[in-house]
Every structure is written in C-alpha cells, then in structure tokens.
C-alpha cells in the first residue's frame, strides 16, 4: 500500500485520505486536483473579464456625462 498505509481512507470518498496525526483530509486523486485548478483559473479569468467590462461601462458613463455637459454649454450659447 506504500505511502497510503499511514493514512486512513475517508468513507464514501475515493481518493481522499485522512492523516491520523493532523486529522487533515488529503486528496490523492490528481485528476480531481487538476480539474479544481482549471475551474479556479477559469473563474479567475471570468472575474477579470467582468472587472474589465465594469471599467469600460464606468468610462462610458463618464464620457456620456462629458458629452452631456458640452451639449448643455452649446445649447446655452
């Protein structure tokens, strides 16, 4: 059983083991770890895209405010 002999299997969760000393749960399933990393990276990219969109919207609001102000000045002349 090798490295796993010192760990206890977690019932109902293949690939998960508990360290009896620290009681920490350890995921030995590298495929699940890779999927979680990919999911986290994708979520990070989505957050960055959303922040960029929000920045663009804020800039457009500012630009529209500037245009409105200029139009009001022209109308008042």
C-alpha positions in Angstrom: 0.0 0.0 0.0 3.1 2.3 0.2 2.5 5.9 1.2 -1.2 5.3 1.8 -0.5 2.8 4.7 -0.2 5.7 7.2 -3.4 7.4 6.0 -6.9 6.3 6.7 -9.5 6.1 3.8 -12.4 8.5 4.0 -15.6 6.6 3.7 -17.6 7.3 0.6 -14.9 9.5 -1.0 -12.5 7.5 -3.1 -9.1 9.3 -3.4 -9.5 11.1 -0.1 -7.4 10.0 2.9 -7.1 11.3 6.5 -3.7 11.8 8.2 -4.2 10.3 11.6 -1.7 12.7 13.2 -3.1 16.0 12.0 -6.6 14.8 11.1 -6.2 16.6 7.7 -8.0 15.3 4.7 -5.7 14.7 1.8 -6.8 14.4 -1.8 -4.7 11.8 -3.6 -6.7 12.0 -6.8 -4.6 14.1 -9.1 -7.3 14.3 -11.8 -9.7 16.0 -9.3 -6.9 18.3 -8.2 -6.2 19.3 -11.9 -9.9 19.8 -12.5 -10.2 22.1 -9.4 -7.2 24.1 -10.5 -8.7 24.5 -14.0 -12.0 25.5 -12.6 -10.3 28.1 -10.3 -8.3 29.5 -13.2 -11.5 29.8 -15.4 -13.3 31.5 -12.5 -10.4 33.9 -12.1 -10.5 34.8 -15.8 -14.2 35.4 -15.7 -13.8 37.8 -12.7 -11.1 39.6 -14.7 -13.4 39.9 -17.7 -16.2 41.2 -15.6 -13.9 43.8 -14.0 -12.8 44.9 -17.4 -16.4 45.2 -18.6 -17.3 47.3 -15.4 -14.3 49.5 -16.1 -15.5 50.1 -19.7 -19.0 50.8 -18.5 -17.7 53.3 -15.9 -15.6 55.0 -18.6 -18.6 55.2 -21.0 -20.7 56.8 -18.2 -18.1 59.4 -17.7 -17.8 60.1 -21.4 -21.6 60.4 -21.7 -21.5 62.9 -18.8 -18.8 64.9 -20.5 -20.8 64.9 -23.8 -24.0 66.0 -21.9 -22.1 68.8 -20.3 -20.7 70.0 -23.6 -24.1 69.9 -25.2 -25.6 71.9 -22.4 -22.9 74.5 -22.9 -23.5 74.7 -26.6 -27.3 75.0 -26.1 -26.8 77.8 -23.6 -24.7 79.9 -26.1 
